[in-house]
Amino acid sequence: MDYRLIDAKYVRDFVVWVKFSDGVEGEVDLREELSGPVFEPLRNVDLFKKFIIHPELQTLVWENDADFSPEFLHDKAQQAHPAQRLSGH
């Protein structure tokens, strides 16, 4: 499925609110995902806050070229709000 991230906002710590074109939205805590050479720099909250939505990839990206796939973020948002999965919204 084609998951397009259409909005994202920094919430707190390592939590981002995301919204997808299919209506799925929710807070995603990425703290546990920030390991390895590309993601460890994002443990600095000031750097973590500086994500953008890449216009072609339709996902979160950071200035150090770190990114998460839109499918991964979509799944995390659905896990945070399972009622959306059941209702489709």
PELIN-V472169 format. One line per field, one symbol per residue. ss: DSSP state (H for helix, E for strand, - for the rest). A space follows every 50 residues. Layout:
ss: ???
This chain:
ss: ----EEEEEEEE--EEEEEE----EEEEE-HHH------HHHH-HHHH-- -EE------EE-----E--HHHHHHHHHHH-HHHHHH--
